[in-house]
Amino acid sequence: MRLRLILSFALIVLVAVVGVALIARQSAAGEVRAFMFRGGMNGLEELVENLEEYYEEESSWSGVENLFAIPAHGQGMGQGMGQGMGAMMNQRLILADARGAVIVDTSGETTGALLDSRQLQEALELEESGDTIGYLITDDGLRYSRSDETLLVSRLSNAALSAGLIAGGISLLLALFLAYGLLRPVRELNHAAQQMARGDLTQRVRARGNDELAELGRSFNHMAESLQRAEESRRAMTADIAHELRNPLAVQRANLEALQDGIYPPSPENLGAILEQNQMLTRLVNDLRTLALADAGQLDLEIVPTDFAGLVKRVVDRSNSQAAAEQVQLVLEPDPGSADPLLLSLDPLRTEQILGNVISNALRYTPSGGQVRLAIHKVPGVVQLNVHDSGPGIPPQSLPYVFDRFYRADKSRSRAEGGSGLGLAIARQLAQAQGGDLSAANHPQGGAVLTLTLPT
């Protein structure tokens, strides 16, 4: 990864250096050509432009002498532009047409003569649309040729290339430093991932800043924390399942051995105790199977339009005997809405299982003489069923875990008193499988509130 990053930086630097060198060469060539061969060295750029514009307008050199303000007999500089330019630069100017015939000579010496090859080579070319229309010569001549241009451009290009290489070297050193800094979080992340692959789920990485690497580090830490919690939950659940299975199996074995040894007679009472433990095991296995199916997304649901209010009333009626046995009042508050059936698309049997688990849990934690109140509320888009008991409520430190499997808020409760710890976990899974949810909170007036939410 580091090598690839460094090579990427090197490629970027190389492309930049080559691009700068090529652009600098082209720009330098254009500037040198304009300076050397357009009169820049002699300060004649403006005169060259004026002469080319004159020829473009007149389509000939007729009358061009007026630009130089030459007297009738051609003696001296005269007045006007020629005098101004000649006086300013103190130099002689010669204008020839495209054939090399002298049209204007500010000294009047060569007017009408032809320029020789040396003079043509040193003259400033006047152009129109890429065609040569004339030549302009100063008295001291132009001491640079096309070969001089090539040499000068080459030297400028070499200087630009040298500067680019020096800048590229410095950039590569900076790239090495940056690559090391950029890849340090990646190396830490890679090391932590390797340690996690070996089973160490306590690995975390430092996530500093708000860039993509920091976000990746935070995501990795969140994933590691989730995996660690899942692993701890798996181990705890395995231990809890073993414990839950061991107790009824031990009771069954003791009773069977007592019957086998003749200590207990095979009476219906003694056989009933064994049957009770077997039924307890059956319920536990069925609960675990329900959770496994829900986790795998393979829980079969029979969704049909159902009168939710009527279903709640049936479950409450069935639970009245359990409430009376525990001396708890079970109250279903009337729906403040219309008397029409509250039709929802749900699985009636699974919803009855949810309600049974929630009500049983509320009755278990409500003291004698207490009350469990159920109320249905219509909220836009959903229907909520609140189950409020008058018990001690849920300890704040236990609220995040009440729906965890085998979790009991009161560790001192026995299995018979506190249940297996699967009821609320199953209820929430079944609610979520139907597009709803089950949440827990403490009521401001005391007691716990379990809220079942189902979509309309």
C-alpha positions as CSV (number, residue, x, y, z in Angstrom):
1,M,0.0,0.0,0.0
2,R,2.8,2.4,0.9
3,L,4.7,1.6,-2.3
4,R,1.6,2.1,-4.4
5,L,0.9,5.5,-2.7
6,I,4.5,6.7,-3.2
7,L,4.4,5.6,-6.8
8,S,1.1,7.4,-7.3
9,F,2.7,10.6,-5.9
10,A,5.8,10.1,-8.1
11,L,3.6,9.7,-11.2
12,I,1.7,12.9,-10.3
13,V,5.0,14.8,-9.8
14,L,6.4,13.4,-13.1
15,V,3.3,14.4,-15.1
16,A,3.4,17.9,-13.4
17,V,7.1,18.4,-14.2
18,V,6.8,17.3,-17.8
19,G,3.7,19.4,-18.3
20,V,5.4,22.4,-16.8
21,A,8.5,21.9,-18.9
22,L,6.5,21.6,-22.1
23,I,4.3,24.6,-21.4
24,A,7.3,26.6,-20.3
25,R,9.2,25.6,-23.5
26,Q,6.3,26.7,-25.7
27,S,5.7,29.9,-23.8
28,A,9.4,30.7,-23.8
29,A,9.7,30.1,-27.5
30,G,6.8,32.4,-28.2
31,E,8.1,35.1,-26.0
32,V,11.7,34.8,-27.4
33,R,10.4,34.8,-31.0
34,A,8.3,37.9,-30.2
35,F,11.2,39.6,-28.5
36,M,13.9,38.8,-31.0
37,F,12.1,38.8,-34.3
38,R,9.2,41.3,-33.7
39,G,11.4,44.2,-32.7
40,G,11.3,43.7,-29.0
41,M,15.1,44.0,-28.6
42,N,15.1,47.3,-30.4
43,G,11.9,48.7,-29.0
44,L,10.2,48.5,-32.4
45,E,7.1,46.4,-31.5
46,E,4.7,49.3,-31.9
47,L,6.2,50.3,-35.3
48,V,6.1,46.7,-36.6
49,E,2.4,46.5,-35.6
50,N,1.6,49.9,-37.2
51,L,3.3,48.8,-40.5
52,E,1.4,45.5,-40.6
53,E,-1.9,47.3,-39.9
54,Y,-1.1,49.8,-42.6
55,Y,-0.4,47.1,-45.2
56,E,-3.6,45.3,-44.2
57,E,-5.7,48.4,-44.7
58,E,-4.0,49.7,-47.9
59,S,-3.1,46.3,-49.4
60,S,0.2,47.8,-50.5
61,W,3.1,50.0,-49.3
62,S,2.0,53.0,-51.3
63,G,2.3,56.1,-49.2
64,V,4.0,54.4,-46.3
65,E,6.6,57.2,-46.4
66,N,4.1,59.3,-44.5
67,L,4.5,57.0,-41.4
68,F,8.2,58.0,-41.4
69,A,7.6,61.6,-42.4
70,I,10.4,61.6,-45.0
71,P,11.2,64.9,-46.8
72,A,10.8,65.2,-50.6
73,H,14.5,64.7,-51.3
74,G,14.9,62.0,-48.6
75,Q,17.5,64.0,-46.6
76,G,17.4,63.7,-42.8
77,M,14.7,62.3,-40.6
78,G,12.1,64.9,-41.1
79,Q,9.1,65.2,-38.7
80,G,6.5,62.8,-37.6
81,M,6.7,59.2,-36.5
82,G,10.0,58.5,-38.2
83,Q,11.6,61.5,-36.6
84,G,10.2,60.5,-33.3
85,M,11.3,56.9,-33.5
86,G,14.7,57.7,-35.0
87,A,15.4,60.5,-32.5
88,M,14.3,58.3,-29.6
89,M,16.4,55.4,-30.6
90,N,19.0,57.3,-32.6
91,Q,19.1,54.6,-35.3
92,R,18.5,54.2,-39.0
93,L,15.3,52.4,-40.2
94,I,15.0,50.6,-43.6
95,L,11.6,49.3,-44.9
96,A,11.7,46.8,-47.8
97,D,8.8,45.0,-49.6
98,A,8.4,41.2,-49.8
99,R,10.9,41.0,-52.7
100,G,13.6,42.8,-50.6
101,A,13.3,46.1,-52.5
102,V,13.9,49.1,-50.2
103,I,10.8,51.3,-50.0
104,V,11.9,53.6,-47.2
105,D,15.4,54.4,-45.9
106,T,15.4,57.1,-43.2
107,S,18.9,58.0,-44.3
108,G,18.0,58.1,-48.0
109,E,21.0,56.0,-49.0
110,T,19.5,52.7,-50.3
111,T,16.0,53.7,-51.5
112,G,15.1,51.4,-54.4
113,A,18.0,49.0,-53.8
114,L,17.6,45.3,-53.1
115,L,18.6,43.8,-49.8
116,D,21.2,41.1,-49.9
117,S,20.8,37.7,-48.2
118,R,22.6,38.7,-45.1
119,Q,20.4,41.7,-44.6
120,L,17.2,39.6,-45.2
121,Q,18.4,37.1,-42.6
122,E,18.9,39.8,-40.0
123,A,15.7,41.8,-40.9
124,L,12.4,41.8,-38.9
125,E,9.8,40.0,-41.0
126,L,6.5,41.8,-41.5
127,E,3.6,39.4,-41.9
128,E,-0.1,39.3,-42.8
129,S,-2.0,36.1,-42.3
130,G,1.2,34.1,-42.2
131,D,2.6,35.6,-45.4
132,T,5.7,37.8,-45.5
133,I,4.8,41.3,-46.8
134,G,8.0,43.1,-46.0
135,Y,11.2,43.6,-44.0
136,L,12.3,46.2,-41.4
137,I,16.0,46.8,-40.7
138,T,17.7,49.0,-38.1
139,D,21.0,50.6,-38.7
140,D,22.9,48.3,-36.3
141,G,21.1,45.3,-37.7
142,L,19.7,42.3,-35.8
143,R,22.5,40.3,-34.3
144,Y,20.4,37.2,-33.6
145,S,19.4,34.4,-36.0
146,R,17.0,31.5,-35.9
147,S,19.8,29.2,-34.6
148,D,20.2,31.7,-31.7
149,E,16.5,31.3,-30.9
150,T,16.8,27.5,-30.8
151,L,19.8,27.7,-28.5
152,L,18.2,30.2,-26.2
153,V,14.9,28.3,-26.0
154,S,16.9,25.1,-25.3
155,R,18.7,26.7,-22.5
156,L,15.5,28.1,-21.0
157,S,13.9,24.7,-21.3
158,N,16.9,23.0,-19.6
159,A,16.6,25.6,-16.8
160,A,12.9,24.9,-16.4
161,L,13.5,21.2,-16.5
162,S,16.2,21.5,-13.8
163,A,13.9,23.6,-11.7
164,G,11.1,21.0,-12.2
165,L,13.4,18.1,-11.2
166,I,14.5,19.9,-8.1
167,A,10.9,20.7,-7.2
168,G,9.9,17.0,-8.0
169,G,12.6,15.7,-5.7
170,I,11.4,17.9,-2.9
171,S,7.8,16.8,-3.7
172,L,8.8,13.2,-3.5
173,L,10.4,13.7,-0.1
174,L,7.3,15.4,1.0
175,A,5.2,12.6,-0.5
176,L,7.2,10.0,1.6
177,F,6.4,12.0,4.7
178,L,2.8,12.4,3.8
179,A,2.5,8.7,2.9
180,Y,3.9,7.7,6.2
181,G,1.4,9.9,8.0
182,L,-1.6,8.9,5.9
183,L,-0.8,5.2,6.2
184,R,-0.3,5.1,9.9
185,P,-4.0,4.8,10.7
186,V,-4.3,2.1,8.0
187,R,-1.4,0.2,9.6
188,E,-3.1,0.4,13.0
189,L,-6.4,-0.6,11.5
190,N,-4.8,-3.6,9.8
191,H,-3.0,-4.7,12.9
192,A,-6.2,-4.4,15.0
193,A,-8.1,-6.4,12.3
194,Q,-5.5,-9.2,12.4
195,Q,-5.7,-9.4,16.1
196,M,-9.5,-9.6,15.9
197,A,-9.1,-12.4,13.4
198,R,-7.1,-14.3,16.0
199,G,-9.9,-13.9,18.5
200,D,-9.0,-10.7,20.4
201,L,-12.2,-8.7,20.3
202,T,-10.9,-6.0,22.7
203,Q,-8.9,-4.3,19.9
204,R,-9.7,-0.6,19.2
205,V,-8.0,2.0,17.1
206,R,-7.5,5.7,17.6
207,A,-9.9,7.8,15.5
208,R,-8.8,11.4,15.3
209,G,-10.3,14.1,13.1
210,N,-13.3,14.0,10.8
211,D,-11.8,12.6,7.5
212,E,-12.6,9.3,5.9
213,L,-9.9,7.4,7.7
214,A,-11.1,8.7,11.1
215,E,-14.7,7.7,10.1
216,L,-13.4,4.2,9.1
217,G,-11.7,3.9,12.5
218,R,-14.9,4.8,14.4
219,S,-16.8,2.3,12.3
220,F,-14.2,-0.3,13.1
221,N,-14.4,0.4,16.8
222,H,-18.2,0.2,16.6
223,M,-18.0,-3.1,14.8
224,A,-15.5,-4.5,17.3
225,E,-17.7,-3.4,20.2
226,S,-20.7,-5.0,18.6
227,L,-18.8,-8.2,18.0
228,Q,-17.5,-8.2,21.6
229,R,-21.0,-7.7,23.0
230,A,-22.3,-10.4,20.7
231,E,-19.6,-12.8,21.8
232,E,-20.1,-12.1,25.5
233,S,-23.9,-12.5,24.9
234,R,-23.3,-15.8,23.2
235,R,-21.2,-17.1,26.0
236,A,-23.6,-15.9,28.6
237,M,-26.5,-17.4,26.7
238,T,-24.7,-20.7,26.3
239,A,-24.1,-20.8,30.0
240,D,-27.7,-19.7,30.8
241,I,-29.2,-22.4,28.4
242,A,-27.0,-25.0,30.1
243,H,-28.2,-23.8,33.5
244,E,-31.8,-23.7,32.5
245,L,-31.7,-27.2,31.0
246,R,-29.7,-28.7,33.9
247,N,-32.1,-27.9,36.7
248,P,-35.2,-29.6,35.3
249,L,-33.2,-32.5,34.0
250,A,-31.6,-32.9,37.5
251,V,-35.0,-32.9,39.1
252,Q,-36.4,-35.4,36.6
253,R,-33.4,-37.7,37.1
254,A,-33.7,-37.5,40.9
255,N,-37.4,-38.3,40.8
256,L,-36.9,-41.2,38.3
257,E,-34.0,-42.6,40.4
258,A,-36.2,-42.4,43.5
259,L,-39.0,-44.2,41.6
260,Q,-36.5,-46.8,40.3
261,D,-35.1,-47.5,43.8
262,G,-38.5,-47.7,45.3
263,I,-38.1,-44.7,47.5
264,Y,-41.1,-43.0,45.9
265,P,-44.1,-45.0,44.8
266,P,-45.2,-44.6,41.2
267,S,-48.2,-42.5,42.2
268,P,-49.9,-39.9,40.1
269,E,-48.4,-37.2,42.4
270,N,-44.8,-38.3,41.9
271,L,-45.3,-38.8,38.2
272,G,-46.9,-35.4,37.9
273,A,-43.7,-33.7,39.3
274,I,-41.7,-35.4,36.6
275,L,-44.3,-34.4,33.9
276,E,-44.1,-30.8,35.2
277,Q,-40.4,-30.6,34.7
278,N,-40.7,-32.2,31.3
279,Q,-43.3,-29.5,30.3
280,M,-40.9,-26.8,31.5
281,L,-38.2,-28.2,29.3
282,T,-40.6,-28.4,26.4
283,R,-41.5,-24.7,26.8
284,L,-37.9,-23.7,27.1
285,V,-37.0,-25.6,23.9
286,N,-39.9,-24.1,22.1
287,D,-38.9,-20.6,23.2
288,L,-35.4,-21.1,22.0
289,R,-36.6,-22.4,18.7
290,T,-38.9,-19.3,18.3
291,L,-35.9,-17.0,18.9
292,A,-33.7,-19.0,16.5
293,L,-36.4,-18.8,13.8
294,A,-36.9,-15.1,14.4
295,D,-33.1,-14.4,14.2
296,A,-32.9,-16.3,10.9
297,G,-35.9,-14.5,9.5
298,Q,-37.7,-17.8,9.0
299,L,-40.5,-17.3,11.5
300,D,-43.8,-18.2,9.8
301,L,-46.5,-15.5,10.2
302,E,-50.1,-15.7,9.2
303,I,-51.0,-12.1,8.7
304,V,-54.8,-11.5,8.6
305,P,-57.1,-8.5,9.4
306,T,-57.7,-8.8,13.1
307,D,-59.7,-6.9,15.7
308,F,-56.8,-5.8,17.9
309,A,-59.1,-4.5,20.7
310,G,-61.0,-7.7,20.8
311,L,-57.8,-9.8,20.8
312,V,-56.5,-7.8,23.8
313,K,-59.7,-8.3,25.7
314,R,-59.6,-12.1,25.1
315,V,-56.0,-12.3,26.4
316,V,-56.9,-10.2,29.5
317,D,-59.9,-12.4,30.2
318,R,-57.7,-15.5,30.1
319,S,-55.2,-13.8,32.4
320,N,-57.7,-12.8,35.1
321,S,-57.4,-16.1,36.9
322,Q,-53.6,-15.7,37.1
323,A,-54.1,-12.1,38.3
324,A,-56.6,-13.2,41.0
325,A,-54.3,-15.9,42.2
326,E,-51.5,-13.3,42.7
327,Q,-54.1,-10.8,44.2
328,V,-53.5,-8.3,41.4
329,Q,-56.2,-6.3,39.7
330,L,-56.0,-6.5,35.9
331,V,-57.7,-3.6,34.2
332,L,-58.4,-2.9,30.5
333,E,-59.2,0.7,30.0
334,P,-61.8,1.4,27.4
335,D,-60.7,2.7,24.0
336,P,-61.6,6.4,23.9
337,G,-62.1,6.1,20.1
338,S,-65.1,4.7,18.3
339,A,-66.7,1.5,19.1
340,D,-65.9,0.0,15.7
341,P,-63.5,-2.9,15.6
342,L,-59.9,-1.8,15.5
343,L,-58.7,-3.8,12.5
344,L,-55.0,-4.4,12.1
345,S,-53.0,-6.7,9.8
346,L,-51.2,-9.1,12.2
347,D,-50.7,-12.7,13.2
348,P,-53.3,-13.3,16.0
349,L,-51.5,-16.3,17.6
350,R,-48.1,-14.6,17.7
351,T,-49.7,-11.3,19.0
352,E,-51.5,-13.3,21.7
353,Q,-48.1,-14.8,22.6
354,I,-46.7,-11.2,22.9
355,L,-49.5,-10.1,25.1
356,G,-49.3,-13.2,27.3
357,N,-45.6,-12.7,27.9
358,V,-46.0,-9.0,28.6
359,I,-48.9,-9.4,31.0
360,S,-47.3,-12.4,32.8
361,N,-44.1,-10.2,33.3
362,A,-46.2,-7.3,34.6
363,L,-48.1,-9.6,37.0
364,R,-44.8,-11.2,38.2
365,Y,-43.4,-7.9,39.3
366,T,-46.6,-6.4,40.7
367,P,-47.0,-6.9,44.5
368,S,-50.2,-8.2,46.1
369,G,-52.9,-5.7,46.1
370,G,-51.4,-3.9,43.1
371,Q,-52.8,-3.2,39.7
372,V,-51.9,-3.7,36.0
373,R,-53.6,-1.4,33.6
374,L,-53.8,-1.8,29.8
375,A,-54.7,1.0,27.5
376,I,-54.9,1.2,23.8
377,H,-54.0,4.5,22.0
378,K,-54.3,5.4,18.4
379,V,-51.3,7.4,17.1
380,P,-51.0,8.5,13.4
381,G,-49.7,5.4,11.5
382,V,-49.6,3.1,14.6
383,V,-51.6,1.7,17.5
384,Q,-50.0,1.5,20.9
385,L,-50.8,-0.8,23.8
386,N,-49.5,0.4,27.1
387,V,-49.1,-2.1,30.0
388,H,-48.5,-0.2,33.2
389,D,-47.9,-2.1,36.5
390,S,-47.8,-0.7,40.0
391,G,-44.6,-2.6,40.8
392,P,-41.2,-1.1,41.8
393,G,-40.3,-0.3,38.2
394,I,-37.2,-1.2,36.3
395,P,-33.8,-0.2,37.8
396,P,-32.2,2.4,35.5
397,Q,-29.1,0.3,35.0
398,S,-31.3,-2.6,33.8
399,L,-33.4,-0.7,31.3
400,P,-31.1,-1.2,28.3
401,Y,-31.0,-5.0,29.0
402,V,-34.6,-6.0,29.8
403,F,-35.1,-7.5,26.3
404,D,-31.8,-9.4,26.4
405,R,-32.2,-13.2,26.6
406,F,-32.0,-14.8,30.0
407,Y,-31.7,-11.4,31.6
408,R,-33.3,-10.9,35.0
409,A,-33.3,-7.5,36.6
410,D,-33.6,-9.1,40.1
411,K,-30.7,-11.7,40.2
412,S,-32.0,-13.0,43.5
413,R,-35.2,-14.3,42.0
414,S,-35.4,-18.0,41.4
415,R,-36.2,-19.5,38.0
416,A,-39.7,-20.3,39.1
417,E,-40.3,-16.8,40.4
418,G,-38.4,-14.8,37.7
419,G,-39.1,-17.0,34.6
420,S,-36.5,-18.1,32.2
421,G,-35.6,-14.6,31.0
422,L,-36.8,-15.3,27.4
423,G,-40.4,-14.0,27.6
424,L,-39.7,-10.3,26.8
425,A,-37.0,-11.2,24.3
426,I,-39.5,-13.4,22.4
427,A,-42.2,-10.8,22.6
428,R,-40.0,-8.1,21.1
429,Q,-38.8,-10.4,18.3
430,L,-42.4,-11.3,17.4
431,A,-43.4,-7.6,17.5
432,Q,-40.6,-6.6,15.2
433,A,-41.3,-9.5,12.9
434,Q,-44.8,-7.9,12.3
435,G,-43.3,-4.5,11.6
436,G,-43.9,-3.2,15.2
437,D,-41.8,-2.9,18.3
438,L,-41.9,-3.4,22.1
439,S,-40.2,-0.9,24.4
440,A,-39.8,-0.5,28.2
441,A,-39.7,2.6,30.4
442,N,-40.5,3.7,34.0
443,H,-43.8,5.6,34.5
444,P,-43.4,9.0,36.2
445,Q,-46.0,7.9,38.8
446,G,-44.1,4.7,39.5
447,G,-44.0,1.2,38.1
448,A,-42.9,0.0,34.7
449,V,-44.6,0.6,31.3
450,L,-44.2,-1.8,28.4
451,T,-45.4,-0.3,25.1
452,L,-46.4,-2.5,22.2
453,T,-46.5,-0.6,18.9
454,L,-48.1,-2.1,15.8
455,P,-48.5,-0.4,12.4
456,T,-52.0,0.4,11.1
